[in-house]
């Protein structure tokens, strides 16, 4: 399976997982010139931007470890752009979550960065 198809598979699994945790999926794979956000959802009063990471082995660490400061910067810029074009108030409650698939383990990191 190529990398794009594998990514799509895990993003679909992530959406199902988040729905089981009572998230409401708004949009998936939002692209801008700043970057991409895998999943945009609502969790209670929060607008949540979710980064999905998958690792088949631990040779390069856990999936969540790859969401470094550089990646966070691009996710935040993309989230601000999303909010701007969707006319969402910048004072809204916003959260950045990371959903990590590491072999058979699924870990949701709520408020992983700000």
N, C-alpha and C positions, 0 to 999 in steps of 0.2 A: 504494500500500500504506500503510495507516495505521501510526502510530507503534508501537502494541502488536504488530501482526503483524510489523513489521520487526524489533522487538526480539526477538521469539520466534524469528524466522529466524536471527538472529545468535547467539542463545544456543544454538540447536541446532548451528550451525556450530562454535561454541566448544567444545561438549561433544565433538563428533567430533575436533576438533583436539587437545583435551586427552587423549582416549583414545589418539590416535596417539602421544602423548608419554608413554604408560604411566600416566596418571592413572586412578584408579578413581572414577567418578562415584557419589556417594552420594545426592545430592538436588539438585533444581533449583528455583529460585524459592521459596526459604524466606522467608515473610513473618512479621513480628512487629510489635508496636506501635512498635518502634524503627526499623524499616526493612526492607529486603529484601536478600537475598544471592542473586545470580544462580545460582552453582554452588558446591556443597560437594563436595569430592573428597578422595581420598587420593593422596599422592605419596610413595612409600616410607613413612617413619615419620611423615610430616606430615599433619595434618588441614589442608586448604587451603580457604580461602574465596576465591572468584574473582569479581571484578567484571568484567563484560563491557561494553566501550564500543565504539560504532560512530560513525564520521564519514564522510559521503559527500563532504564537501569540507573544505578546511582553513580555511574562513572563520572558524571559531571555535576553531582550533587542532587538535591531535591529540586522539584519544579519551581517552588516558590522562591528559591534562592536566586533564580535568574531574573527576578523582578528587581533589578538594581536601581540606583538613583537615576541613571540615564533613562531607563525604561519608564520609571515613575514620572519623570519630567514630561515625557511625551504623552503619557496617559492623561496627566492632569491638563496639559495644553489641549488635548483632543476633547476632554470632558468640558472644558470652558468653551470651546468652539461649539460643541453640541448644545450646550445650554444657551449660548448666544443665538444660534440659528433657530432653536426651538422656542425662543423667548421665555426661558425658565429663569425666574428670579435668582440672582446670584447669592441671595441671602437664604436660599433653600437649604435644607439639611442634605448634605452630600456625603457619601462614603465611598471609599475605594477598597474593594475586597479582592482577594486572590483565592482562586480555587485550584488546588494542586492535586493532580493525579500522579501518584508515584507507585508504579506497579499496581498492586491491588488496593492501595490506600487512597482514600479521598479525604483531603483536609481543606476546610474552609477557614480562611483567615479574614475575619471581619475587621474593617478599619485597619487594613494592613499598612497604609501610609496615608498622608494627607498633603 
